[in-house]
């Protein structure tokens, strides 16, 4: 099989160099399942670091909420991946709480990356919030589709490792047909 590597950003970058074998794939799936959001990190910088280490073409799998980067900065980074002959699979993580924005009375929302807080009633901001979240998801998906890349939105509570496994199974079936 192909060599597989991993880079995790946020709370300091963690890199696992590409290697072949089932043990490597299992370890990477385990690291993805165990990864927790921590602090901030630059997705663009991580992509550029990975491109520097990639001597051969391959598949980039990006697991992110894509909130720290706007589509104007994502597009050039994804284009660099494409121009070097790589493929990309974007696993877009969204929390169920972000999708639902439940009516629970006055609520204090804390940005997990910046620590900034705002207090509001969900029903007062729900429509505008939902519009902005939908636009964000559509922007990331559009950037991926424009370059022929796969994009899958995953509810965080379901786990990105599950989505990654589904994706690899689908690619295997596609290659056999």
N, C-alpha and C positions, 0 to 999 in steps of 0.2 A: 504494500500500500504506500500511499504518499506520506511524506514527512509532515508532521503537524507540530506547530509551536503555539505559544500563548503569551500574550501581554495583558496584564491587568493594571489599570491606572486608578488613581484615587487612593489616598493614604500612602503614596509612594509607589512608583512603578515596580511591577514584578514581571520578569520575563522568563519564559521557558523556551529554550531554543528548539527549533524544529528537529524532530526525530521520527523514525518509523516505528511501527509496531502497535499491537493491541494495548500493551501496558501503558504506553505514552498516551494513547487515546483515552483509556480509562482514567488516567491521572488528570488529564485535561478536563474531562467531563466532571470529575470530582471537584476540581478547583473551580470550575464554573458554577456548579451547584452550591459550593461553600462560599463563593464570593459575596461580600456584602458591600453596599455603597458606603464609601468613606471619603469625606472631604471633597476636594476638587482635583481635577486633573485635566490636562489638555488632550483631548481626543486627536486633534490635528497633529500635535507633537508626537503622540504615540504612533500614529499612522506613519509619519515621516521616519521615526526610528525603525519601525518594522520594515519599511521599504528599503532602508539602508542595509538591513541584515538579510534581505531576500535576494539571494543570488539567482534563484530559479523562480519561474512563474508558479503561482499557487493560488490558493483560496484564502482570502482574508475574511474572518468572521468577526464582526464588530457587535458587541453586546453593550447597549447603552440606552439611556433615556434621551440622549441627544439634546438635552436642555442647555448644556453649557456652550453649544455651538449653534449658530444660525445656519440656514440653508446656504447663504452666500459664502460662508467659509467651508462648509461641508463639501459643496460641489467641486471646488478646485482640488481638495484633498482626495475625494473619490475619483476625480478625473486622473490624478497622478497614479492611483492604483490601476485604473483602466489602461492608461497609456503605457504602462510597463507590462501589460499582458496578464495581469492578475484578474481573478474573479473576486466578488465580494458578496457576502451574505450579511445583511444587517438585521440583527435581532433587536427590535425596538421595545424596550421595557417600559411598561406603564403600570402603575399601581392601581388596584381596584378602587382604592380611596380616591385617586385622581379622577378615575372615570365616573364614579358615582356622585361624589361631593354631596353626601347625605345631609338631609335636613335634621340637624341635631341641636339647633339653637345657636347662641353665640359661640363661635369657635375661634381658637387661636391657631393659626397655621404657621409652621416654622419651616423655612427652607433648609433642607438637610445639608446643603453644600455651604451656604453663606451664614446660616444661623439667624438670618433676618426673620422677624415675626410680624404678622399682621392679624388683627382681630376683626372678625366680621360675621355676618349672618350668611350662611351658604346660599340661602334663597335670594339674597340681594345680588350676588355676584355670579350665580350659577350659569346664566345664559351667556354672558360675556366670556366667562372662564371656559365654558364648553366650546364656544366659537374659536377661541384662541388655541385650545388644546387640539381640536379637530384640524385647524389650519397647520399647526406644528406637525402633527402626524402626517398630514397630506404632503407637506413640504419635504419631509425626509423621504417619504415613499416616492415622490416625484423625482427627487435627485437620484435615487437608486434606479428607478425605471428608465430614466433618460440615458443611463449608461449601461443598461441591460443587466443590472444587479438585482438580486433577490432581496426583498424586504418583508419581514414578518413581525407583526406586533404581538407581544406576549404580555399577559397579565403577570406582574412580578410574583404574585403569590403562587403561580403555577410552576415557576422555575424555568430559567433559560436553558438548563441542561436538557430538559424534556424537549424543548423546541429544537435545539441543536441536534438531538438524536433523530427527531422526525425529519428534519431537513436532510441529514446524511442518508437516511433510509430512502427518501424520495429521490435523491441524486443517484444512488446506487441503482434503483429501479429504472431511472431514466437512461442511464448509461448502458444497461443490459438490453433495452428495447431498440 
